[in-house]
Amino acid sequence: MTNPQPGYGPPEDTVLSILAHLSLFAFGLIGPLVLYLITKDDSSKPMTRHHAAEALNFHLSLAIYAVVSAILIIVIVGFFMLLGLAVAATVLAITAAVAASRREAYRYPLTIRFVH
């Protein structure tokens, strides 16, 4: 998939795209997963598909990072990693939601690309 351009897709895509990112605070992995499954084959909503895929990749990566950090709590460093992960997740999710509200494409840093 090519990166979508600002202003792409119908206007209702904006709200769904924002919700995909902000679902981190309420629905976790379920929110972007549902949006991705609904829009993965829908060519009329490229913006929602892009943002749902990005949010889903980010949430999956966060889950992996959290498990590794939780294991490393044994050697104390995991506690600091979990704290940093929580702060980074909050800041990045809000940044992505702001980009979606501007109808811009956004890619999370340090994210494993499971879905495209």
C-alpha positions in Angstrom: 0.0 0.0 0.0 1.3 3.5 -0.8 1.2 6.1 1.8 -2.1 8.1 1.6 -1.9 11.8 1.0 -3.4 14.6 3.2 -7.1 15.2 2.3 -7.7 11.7 1.0 -10.9 9.8 1.5 -14.4 10.9 2.5 -14.7 13.3 5.5 -16.2 10.6 7.8 -12.9 8.8 7.6 -11.4 11.5 9.9 -13.4 10.5 13.0 -12.8 6.8 12.5 -9.1 7.4 12.0 -8.9 9.4 15.2 -10.7 6.7 17.1 -8.3 4.1 15.8 -5.5 5.8 17.5 -7.3 6.9 20.7 -8.7 3.4 21.2 -5.4 2.8 23.1 -7.1 4.4 26.1 -10.4 2.6 26.0 -10.4 -0.5 23.9 -6.7 -1.4 23.5 -6.1 -3.8 20.7 -9.7 -4.4 19.9 -10.5 -1.0 18.5 -8.0 -0.8 15.6 -8.4 -4.5 14.9 -12.2 -4.1 14.3 -11.6 -1.0 12.2 -8.9 -2.7 10.2 -11.1 -5.8 9.5 -14.0 -3.6 8.4 -12.0 -1.4 6.1 -9.2 -3.7 4.8 -11.0 -4.5 1.6 -13.0 -1.2 1.3 -11.3 1.1 -1.2 -13.6 4.0 -0.4 -12.0 4.5 3.0 -8.2 4.6 2.4 -7.6 7.0 5.3 -9.3 4.8 7.9 -7.6 1.7 6.6 -4.2 3.3 6.8 -4.7 4.7 10.3 -6.3 1.4 11.6 -3.4 -0.6 10.2 -0.9 1.8 11.8 -2.7 1.7 15.2 -3.0 -2.1 15.0 0.7 -2.5 14.3 1.5 -0.1 17.2 -0.8 -1.9 19.7 0.7 -5.3 18.7 4.2 -3.9 19.1 3.3 -2.4 22.5 2.0 -5.7 23.7 5.3 -7.4 22.7 7.4 -4.6 24.4 5.2 -4.8 27.5 5.7 -8.6 27.9 9.5 -8.2 27.5 9.5 -5.3 30.0 7.4 -7.3 32.5 9.9 -10.2 32.3 12.7 -7.8 32.9 11.1 -6.6 36.1 13.1 -9.4 37.7 16.2 -7.3 37.2 14.6 -4.0 38.1 15.1 -2.4 34.7 11.8 -3.7 33.4 9.9 -1.3 35.8 11.6 1.7 34.1 11.0 0.2 30.7 7.2 -0.2 31.5 7.1 3.4 32.7 8.8 4.7 29.6 6.6 2.6 27.4 3.4 4.0 29.0 4.6 7.6 28.5 5.7 6.9 24.9 2.5 5.1 24.1 0.4 8.0 25.4 2.4 10.7 23.6 2.6 8.8 20.3 -1.2 7.9 20.3 -2.1 11.5 20.8 0.4 12.7 18.1 -1.1 10.1 15.7 -4.7 11.2 16.5 -3.7 14.9 15.8 -2.2 13.8 12.5 -5.4 11.9 11.6 -7.5 15.0 12.5 -5.4 17.0 10.0 -6.1 14.2 7.5 -2.4 13.4 7.2 -0.7 10.0 7.0 1.2 9.0 10.2 3.7 6.2 10.9 4.6 5.2 14.5 8.3 5.0 15.1 9.9 1.7 16.4 6.8 -0.3 15.3 6.9 -3.8 13.9 4.8 -3.9 10.6 2.5 -6.9 11.0 -0.2 -5.6 8.7 0.0 -3.3 5.7 
